[in-house]
Every structure is written in structure tokens, then in C-alpha cells.
């Protein structure tokens, strides 16, 4: 079966960073509850796993912050240098870039998400399983 791809646009809240991205027709979306993500944005975040060279973005407009994640590997966070909106995360452990899903102009392609790293780090008011999330 041939993979189908969809082109999408997006950008940060101030509009300084804009991008075009090629996603799988059914993109791999994760809702991450890990402590690193929680401390970065204050709660869970939804990210889209990107294929190599899937995003066309001017990285010179992005600032970065690097730290060591729970696995002991480096995580690099890319964010708008003007409004500080998170844009991309590179996870060395998986050798993958992840796009913050909320930055897409049209989120209708995002039909499902897999909860990850919730076992020890999710908020106590959330009931989480592999298939759902209730608040």
C-alpha cells in the first residue's frame, strides 16, 4: 500500500515563524505527559513525529534550549525567538524531530493521539489509558 502524504502550513502565535510541513495522511501524534514536557509548557503537550526533511522552516528565526532528558540523551527544544512559542523538539534518543501539533493552521488531520510517559508524571485529576483521556 502506497503511503499518502498531506501538506500543511502553520506558524507561531506572533507570526514571525511560519512553516510548510509534509505529514503522513494519518500522522503519528503523541500526547506527552513526561516531566520535561510538563515543565516546558505547564502540562501535557501534543506533538507530531516528523519524517526526515518533512518541514520547511527558517531555523534562523528559532532559538534553542538543550538539556538532558530522563533517558540520559540530549533533547533540543526550538522556539520562536520573538514570542517564545515552542515549535520543534529534537529527541536524540529516537533521532527524530517532533512538531508541536497546536501550531498547524488546520488541525483537522489530527484524528488520534497516543498518550506517552503518563504512568509516573500525569496530573492526578486525569484518568488516562492507552485509548482515552478524561478530565
Number of C-alpha atoms within 10 A of each C-alpha: 3 4 7 9 13 12 12 16 15 20 19 22 15 12 11 13 22 20 18 15 20 17 20 18 13 14 20 17 21 21 20 22 22 20 18 18 17 16 11 12 11 10 16 23 18 19 24 22 21 20 15 9 9 15 18 12 15 10 13 9 14 20 15 15 10 12 12 13 17 11 9 10 12 15 21 17 20 21 21 24 15 15 13 15 19 22 24 23 22 18 17 16 12 8 9 13 23 20 21 20 21 18 20 20 14 12 12 7 14 17 10 14 18 16 21 17 14 19 11 9 16 19 14 8 8 11 12 17 13 10 9 11 12 8 8
